[in-house]
Amino acid sequence: MFRLIREGAIARLILDRPEARNAITLTGWAELLRLLGDLGDARLLIVRGEGGFCAGADLADFAAMRADESLIAQFRETMRAALDTLRTLPIPTIAVIEGACYGAGVALAMACDLRLAAGNAGFAITPAKIGISYPQEDVHRLVELVGPGQAARLLFTALAIDGAEAARIGLVELCDAGEGPIVEAILANDADSLAALKRGIALAAKGRRSDSGQVELFDALIAGPALAERLEARRRK
């Protein structure tokens, strides 16, 4: 279901089930959770799909869940653990979205820090079409990104939008832009600085204006070796 590839400082997590449009199976969420624990010293994670991004959860699993209700909790809890682990990784994460990104695929993309949509990307959140809901944590993230009105539009209509519209409403940060310049720019920066900034963004998203941990990180980074080394490198230039 997933492949993890290391390219130096970059880890690439690839959804690799193109014959099913990369629909994520019940066991796939556990696989995702396991792979997220195997990133080692990667400084950046890129999530993308083979032959398209992700058509969502595998609908074939819902029949099994209806036959065995214990699987419903397993599905919900394992999916949540995987998405929350992705969301809280200390390194920057980028979803590179080509083709269809539907349902749980949108939740997967929203768990990343940045979303880059290719020109052929399409987005839809479709639980209402099949008579189910969407995890509240993912509704919350959607509202954070696009606001309640646009969230209602996407959830109530279940209609697809293209990458340009997704960028306009804030579901993705960039449309029809390659990953290269952003990846290069991120990797040029200090890893500890990025971790502190990512932590700060997460706190700000929760409404935290100040935080003692961030104060400690701020002071430690100024006193640390990276600043001295980078200032010296700038001076030599």
MIROLO-524066 format. One record per residue (C-alpha): chain; z, y, x; residue number from 0. Coordinates in steps of 0.5 Angstrom, whole numbers, plus 2048, in hexadecimal, padded with zeros to 3 digits. Each point is the difference from the previous one (the first is absolute). Layout:
<sites>
 chain  zz  yy  xx resi
     A   Z   Y   X  NUM
...
</sites>
This chain:
<sites>
 chain  zz  yy  xx resi
     A 800 800 800    0
     A 802 805 806    1
     A 7FE 800 807    2
     A 804 804 805    3
     A 7FC 802 806    4
     A 803 804 806    5
     A 7FB 805 804    6
     A 805 803 805    7
     A 804 805 7FD    8
     A 7FD 7FF 7F9    9
     A 802 7FA 7FB   10
     A 7FA 7FF 7FB   11
     A 803 7FC 7F9   12
     A 7F9 7FE 7FD   13
     A 800 7FD 7F9   14
     A 7FB 7FA 801   15
     A 7FF 7FD 7F9   16
     A 7F9 803 7FF   17
     A 7FE 7FB 7FB   18
     A 805 802 7FB   19
     A 7FF 807 802   20
     A 807 800 804   21
     A 804 7FF 7FA   22
     A 807 7FE 802   23
     A 803 7FA 7FE   24
     A 807 7FE 7FF   25
     A 801 7FD 807   26
     A 7FC 806 803   27
     A 806 805 7FF   28
     A 805 7FB 804   29
     A 7FA 800 805   30
     A 800 807 801   31
     A 807 801 800   32
     A 800 7FB 806   33
     A 7FB 803 804   34
     A 803 807 7FF   35
     A 805 7FD 804   36
     A 7FC 7FE 806   37
     A 7FD 807 802   38
     A 804 800 807   39
     A 7FF 806 803   40
     A 7FA 803 7FD   41
     A 800 807 7FF   42
     A 7FB 801 7FA   43
     A 7FE 7FB 7FA   44
     A 7FA 800 7FC   45
     A 7FF 7FD 7FA   46
     A 7F9 7FE 7FD   47
     A 7FC 7FB 7FD   48
     A 7FA 7FB 801   49
     A 7FB 802 7FC   50
     A 804 805 7FC   51
     A 807 802 7FF   52
     A 804 7FC 7FB   53
     A 7FE 7FE 7F9   54
     A 808 800 7FE   55
     A 804 7FA 7FF   56
     A 7FD 7F9 7FF   57
     A 7FF 800 7F8   58
     A 800 7F8 801   59
     A 808 800 802   60
     A 802 803 7F9   61
     A 7FE 7FA 7FC   62
     A 805 7FC 805   63
     A 805 806 7FF   64
     A 800 7FF 7F8   65
     A 801 7F8 801   66
     A 806 801 805   67
     A 804 807 7FF   68
     A 803 7FF 806   69
     A 7FA 802 804   70
     A 800 807 7FD   71
     A 806 802 803   72
     A 7FD 7FD 807   73
     A 7FA 803 7FF   74
     A 803 807 7FE   75
     A 806 7FF 806   76
     A 7FB 7FE 805   77
     A 7FB 805 7FF   78
     A 805 806 800   79
     A 803 7FD 807   80
     A 7F9 800 803   81
     A 7FE 807 7FD   82
     A 807 803 802   83
     A 800 7FD 807   84
     A 7F9 803 801   85
     A 802 807 7FD   86
     A 806 800 805   87
     A 7FD 7FE 806   88
     A 802 805 806   89
     A 7F9 800 802   90
     A 7FA 804 7FD   91
     A 7FC 7FC 7FB   92
     A 7F9 801 7FD   93
     A 7FC 7FD 7FB   94
     A 7F9 800 801   95
     A 7FD 7FF 7F9   96
     A 7F9 7FE 7FF   97
     A 7FD 7FD 7F9   98
     A 805 7FE 7FB   99
     A 807 802 800  100
     A 803 7FE 7F9  101
     A 807 7FF 7FE  102
     A 805 7FD 805  103
     A 7FB 802 805  104
     A 801 807 7FE  105
     A 808 7FE 801  106
     A 7FE 7FD 807  107
     A 7FC 807 802  108
     A 806 804 7FD  109
     A 805 7FD 805  110
     A 7FC 802 806  111
     A 801 807 803  112
     A 7F9 802 7FF  113
     A 7FA 7FE 7FC  114
     A 7F9 801 803  115
     A 7FA 7FE 7FA  116
     A 7F9 7FE 802  117
     A 7FB 803 7FC  118
     A 7FF 7FA 7FC  119
     A 807 7FF 7FE  120
     A 803 800 7F9  121
     A 807 800 7FD  122
     A 803 7FD 7FA  123
     A 806 7FF 7FE  124
     A 7FF 7FB 7FA  125
     A 807 7FC 7FE  126
     A 7FF 803 7F8  127
     A 7F9 7FC 800  128
     A 803 7FA 800  129
     A 807 801 7FD  130
     A 805 801 805  131
     A 803 806 804  132
     A 801 802 807  133
     A 806 800 804  134
     A 804 806 7FF  135
     A 801 801 808  136
     A 7F8 801 800  137
     A 800 804 7FA  138
     A 805 805 804  139
     A 7FB 800 806  140
     A 7FA 801 7FC  141
     A 803 806 7FC  142
     A 803 803 807  143
     A 7F9 800 803  144
     A 7FC 802 7FA  145
     A 805 803 7FB  146
     A 802 7FD 7F9  147
     A 7F9 803 7FC  148
     A 7FB 7FC 805  149
     A 805 7FA 800  150
     A 800 800 7F9  151
     A 7F8 801 800  152
     A 7FF 7FA 805  153
     A 805 7FB 7FC  154
     A 7FF 802 7F9  155
     A 7F8 7FF 801  156
     A 800 7FB 805  157
     A 7F9 803 802  158
     A 7FD 800 807  159
     A 7FF 807 804  160
     A 7FC 800 807  161
     A 803 802 807  162
     A 7FE 808 7FF  163
     A 804 800 7F9  164
     A 806 7FC 803  165
     A 800 805 806  166
     A 800 806 7FB  167
     A 806 7FE 7FC  168
     A 804 7FE 807  169
     A 800 7F8 7FF  170
     A 7FC 800 807  171
     A 800 805 806  172
     A 7F9 800 802  173
     A 7FA 7FD 7FD  174
     A 7FA 7FE 804  175
     A 803 801 806  176
     A 800 7FB 806  177
     A 807 7FD 803  178
     A 7FE 802 807  179
     A 802 807 800  180
     A 807 7FF 7FD  181
     A 802 7FA 804  182
     A 7FE 803 806  183
     A 804 806 7FE  184
     A 806 7FC 7FE  185
     A 800 7FC 806  186
     A 800 806 805  187
     A 807 802 7FD  188
     A 807 7FE 802  189
     A 802 7F9 7FD  190
     A 807 802 7FF  191
     A 7FE 807 7FD  192
     A 7FC 7FD 7FB  193
     A 806 7FB 7FE  194
     A 804 806 7FF  195
     A 7FB 804 7FC  196
     A 7FE 7FA 7FC  197
     A 808 7FF 7FE  198
     A 800 808 7FF  199
     A 7FA 7FF 7FB  200
     A 804 7FB 7FC  201
     A 806 804 800  202
     A 7FC 806 7FD  203
     A 7FD 7FB 7FB  204
     A 807 7FF 7FD  205
     A 802 807 800  206
     A 804 800 806  207
     A 800 807 803  208
     A 804 7FE 806  209
     A 803 7FA 803  210
     A 805 7FF 806  211
     A 7FB 7FA 803  212
     A 7FA 805 800  213
     A 805 805 804  214
     A 802 7FB 805  215
     A 7F8 7FD 801  216
     A 7FE 808 801  217
     A 805 801 805  218
     A 7FF 7F9 804  219
     A 7F8 801 800  220
     A 801 807 803  221
     A 805 7FD 805  222
     A 7FC 7FA 801  223
     A 7FB 7FE 806  224
     A 7F9 801 7FC  225
     A 801 807 7FF  226
     A 801 801 807  227
     A 7FA 7FC 802  228
     A 7FB 803 7FB  229
     A 802 807 802  230
     A 7FF 7FE 807  231
     A 7F9 7FD 7FE  232
     A 7FE 807 7FD  233
     A 802 804 805  234
     A 7FC 7FC 805  235
     A 7FA 801 7FC  236
</sites>
